[in-house]
């Protein structure tokens, strides 16, 4: 029997998250709030049965995974395919600043066209391909029943958009958990971007 359940977890907050700046593959560390969020989700996950923990190698995700792994007793395994989308020249900017500095590129990106690449970045389609490749590999493991993947807000949303025609109109907040369960030949979302560990407090 291969993997039956997957928990997709977004990393904890960074200062760039708080300032609504595009981080992409920039190495921005967790801030104090983000570390607290990671500790909270770790305590919540300790009560679940998780067989393996994988993470994007980008600092904010890796640190979140380390905090989780230290508490649940699993070493996080880095997988390059779980990294955030590369925003290229948009990185470090807010969308308002992107619109001012790169109006044509901002307009093209805002169409949602999957194949469009931000200047010096990658397309949503690129993200879907690599995330789906990681998903197919990691969920095929016959030794694991439940796995957790620590990734990024845009990467998770873009990936899920490749799997489902309809998704809940809910933002993927820092350290939120999206749970998917295998049911016969399909994967069903059984919890979307949930933050039970935050109890309505300190969400971002």
Long-range contacts (C-beta under 8 A, 24 or more apart in sequence): 1-142, 1-145, 2-139, 2-140, 2-141, 2-142, 2-144, 2-182, 3-138, 3-139, 3-140, 3-141, 3-144, 3-145, 3-146, 3-147, 3-182, 4-145, 4-146, 4-181, 4-182, 5-145, 5-146, 5-147, 5-179, 5-180, 5-181, 5-182, 6-135, 6-138, 6-139, 6-146, 6-147, 6-148, 6-149, 6-179, 6-180, 6-187, 7-45, 7-48, 7-50, 7-146, 7-147, 7-148, 7-149, 7-177, 7-178, 7-179, 8-149, 8-151, 8-156, 8-160, 8-177, 8-178, 8-179, 8-180, 9-41, 9-64, 9-68, 9-148, 9-149, 9-150, 9-151, 9-175, 9-176, 9-177, 9-178, 10-150, 10-151, 10-152, 10-153, 10-156, 10-172, 10-173, 10-174, 10-175, 10-176, 10-193, 11-38, 11-56, 11-60, 11-61, 11-63, 11-64, 11-150, 11-151, 11-152, 11-174, 11-175, 12-36, 12-37, 12-38, 12-41, 12-60, 12-63, 12-64, 12-67, 12-174, 12-175, 13-37, 13-174, 13-204, 14-60, 16-92, 17-174, 17-204, 18-204, 19-94, 20-94, 20-95, 21-92, 21-93, 21-94, 22-87, 22-90, 22-91, 22-92, 22-93, 22-94, 22-95, 22-98, 23-60, 23-84, 23-87, 23-91, 23-92, 23-152, 24-84, 24-85, 24-86, 24-87, 24-88, 24-90, 24-91, 24-121, 25-58, 25-83, 25-84, 25-86, 25-91, 26-91, 26-92, 27-58, 27-59, 27-60, 28-59, 28-60, 29-59, 29-60, 29-63, 30-60, 30-63, 30-64, 33-202, 33-204, 34-60, 34-64, 34-174, 35-63, 35-67, 36-202, 37-174, 37-175, 37-198, 37-202, 37-204, 38-63, 38-64, 38-67, 38-68, 38-175, 39-67, 39-71, 40-175, 40-197, 40-198, 41-68, 41-175, 41-177, 41-197, 42-67, 42-68, 42-70, 42-71, 42-72, 43-71, 43-197, 44-177, 44-196, 44-197, 45-71, 45-72, 45-148, 46-71, 46-72, 48-146, 49-145, 49-146, 50-74, 50-146, 50-147, 50-148, 51-143, 51-144, 51-145, 51-146, 51-147, 52-77, 52-138, 52-141, 52-144, 52-147, 52-148, 53-77, 53-147, 53-148, 53-150, 54-78, 54-79, 54-82, 54-134, 54-138, 54-147, 54-148, 54-149, 54-150, 55-79, 55-82, 55-149, 55-150, 55-151, 56-80, 56-82, 56-83, 56-84, 56-150, 56-151, 56-152, 56-155, 57-82, 57-83, 58-83, 58-84, 58-152, 60-152, 61-150, 61-151, 61-152, 62-150, 64-150, 64-175, 65-150, 68-148, 68-150, 76-150, 79-134, 79-138, 81-130, 81-131, 81-133, 81-134, 82-131, 82-134, 82-149, 82-150, 82-151, 82-152, 82-155, 83-151, 83-152, 83-155, 84-151, 84-152, 84-153, 84-154, 84-155, 85-121, 85-122, 85-124, 85-126, 85-127, 85-152, 85-154, 85-155, 85-158, 86-118, 86-120, 86-121, 86-122, 87-118, 87-121, 88-117, 88-118, 88-119, 88-120, 88-121, 88-122, 89-118, 89-119, 89-120, 89-121, 90-118, 90-119, 90-121, 91-121, 124-158, 124-161, 127-154, 127-155, 127-158, 127-159, 128-158, 128-159, 128-161, 128-162, 131-155, 131-158, 131-159, 131-162, 132-159, 132-162, 132-163, 135-159, 139-182, 160-189, 163-187, 164-189, 167-192, 168-192, 168-193, 173-203, 173-204, 174-203, 174-204
